[in-house]
Amino acid sequence: MIVLVGVLIAVFVVPDQWTVPVVIAAIGIEVTETLVTMRWSRRAPPKVGVETLIGAAGVVVQECRPIGRVRVRGEIWRARSTVPLDLGVRARVVGRERLTLLVEPEPETGR
């Protein structure tokens, strides 16, 4: 897109002696932008799957005694807790077993 804009500017806006330098500059900007974007997009592997939920906070939507359900990041997951958790209690994901999240009550913060 940058090259197209550069060509249009070179043809319709700048004087004739500047046509080639403007096109070359547009190509250089396009190549630089492409290389920087490629490098930036490869700096870290994508994070997907259940493992990304470890450490996330959620809310108990079905009592965990020891099995229940929690809402984490907008999704309801089956959960297991070693401590009984009542409805509406905030819980933190500490691990997983297959598609069951292991949760514990979130510590109270003194605000």
Secondary structure in CASP SS format (residue, H / E / C, confidence):
PFRMAT SS
TARGET T0000
AUTHOR 0000-0000-0000
METHOD secondary structure of the structure
MODEL  1
M C 1.00
I H 1.00
V H 1.00
L H 1.00
V H 1.00
G H 1.00
V H 1.00
L H 1.00
I H 1.00
A H 1.00
V H 1.00
F H 1.00
V C 1.00
V C 1.00
P C 1.00
D H 1.00
Q H 1.00
W H 1.00
T H 1.00
V H 1.00
P H 1.00
V H 1.00
V H 1.00
I H 1.00
A H 1.00
A H 1.00
I H 1.00
G H 1.00
I H 1.00
E H 1.00
V H 1.00
T H 1.00
E H 1.00
T H 1.00
L H 1.00
V H 1.00
T H 1.00
M H 1.00
R H 1.00
W H 1.00
S H 1.00
R C 1.00
R C 1.00
A C 1.00
P C 1.00
P C 1.00
K C 1.00
V C 1.00
G C 1.00
V H 1.00
E H 1.00
T H 1.00
L H 1.00
I C 1.00
G C 1.00
A C 1.00
A E 1.00
G E 1.00
V E 1.00
V E 1.00
V E 1.00
Q E 1.00
E C 1.00
C E 1.00
R C 1.00
P C 1.00
I E 1.00
G E 1.00
R E 1.00
V E 1.00
R E 1.00
V E 1.00
R C 1.00
G C 1.00
E E 1.00
I E 1.00
W E 1.00
R E 1.00
A E 1.00
R E 1.00
S E 1.00
T C 1.00
V C 1.00
P C 1.00
L E 1.00
D C 1.00
L C 1.00
G C 1.00
V C 1.00
R E 1.00
A E 1.00
R E 1.00
V E 1.00
V E 1.00
G E 1.00
R E 1.00
E E 1.00
R C 1.00
L C 1.00
T E 1.00
L E 1.00
L E 1.00
V E 1.00
E E 1.00
P E 1.00
E C 1.00
P C 1.00
E C 1.00
T C 1.00
G C 1.00
R C 1.00
END
